[in-house]
Amino acid sequence: MKVGMFINTQFPEGDDVAARIPELVEQVRLARDCGFASLLFPHHYLTAPLQMLQIAPMMAYLAREAQGMTIGGNILLLPLLNPVHVAEEAATMDVLTGGRFILGVGLGYRAGEFDAFAISLKHRAPRFTESIALMRRLWTGEKVTFDGRFYSVKDHGISLKPLQAGGPPVWVAGLVEAAVQRAAQIGDAWLIANATTLSATEPLMKVYRAALQDAGRRAEEFPIARECYVGASHRTAMDECRAALEYKYNSYAAWGMESPTASMSFEEMARDRFIIGDKVSVKEEIARWQERLGVNHFIMRVQWPGLEQDKVLGSIRRLGEIFG
């Protein structure tokens, strides 16, 4: 069983983001020292008034602090980007991390982002599939001729060959059956997103495992991202992180993502979805998710816009003690 950290690079309007950078460094160093296996980064554009640091420079900036940890995206919005560009950056990150890079990718859902890049939302799935096919070809290090529906390369090779043979593992995020089947067919893992409930995830895991079998493929990693807060007291843990989590999920709703914030209380939203409590209850909840789904890599987001640094560090430390 592995634990990773899904780092928060989003900050409320008016916050001094430059002052938050040393805090992010401190979080990564502590997670590394506590034995965390991975460090994943979010990706979005046009998030105002929510402030957000961009994924590629932040991964490179924090890579040295995360030595020995796997680094990647949760998730890179692949249809918005040219796959040659993504393949080149991924190869560089693979070298910088000593072959510990994973490419976590997803379709995206925000119309404003797609409009700004002049890309049709209805083409996101075929763009996504074609991009992965082209990147895998490029990562071989051989010269490639590729003539696709959206992208083409004429007898060129990538600038830098990745350290990992065949390139970084591709983790495919998805919330519906079609996306889960796509993950089984073209990805190296299905990355379970933060906001799903356990009861909604169980049937999708059955779909994923069946699709793997049908495709004659197998997965080594079964990663799951969760919102997680480990407080000193079970009684107060929920109240300590409530405001920051509500802010985050209200932002999702404002962006057009289906969010439960409008239809239920925070306690109802957290139930069967978030992992919040003291060390004992969080350990029990992690075991429940592992038993029901067969997941083996928990990627925990332990900070949300506005949560104070001392609470974040305490949660990281206690989470490390659970897995240690």
Secondary structure, 3 states (H helix, E strand, C coil): CEEEEECCCEECCCCCHHHHHHHHHHHHHHHHHCCCCEEEECCCCCCCCCEECCHHHHHHHHCHHHCCCEEEECCEEHHHCCHHHHHHHHHHHHHHCCCCEEEEEECCCCHHHHHHCCCCHHHHHHHHHHHHHHHHHHCCCCCEEEECCCCEEEEECCCCCCCCCCCCCEEEECCCHHHHHHHHHHCCEEEECCCCCHHHHHHHHHHHHHHHHHHCCCCCCCEEEEEEEECCCHHHHHHHHHHHHHHHHHHHHHHCCCCHHHCCCHHHHHCCCCEEECHHHHHHHHHHHHHHHCCCEEEEECCCCCCCHHHHHHHHHHHHHHHC
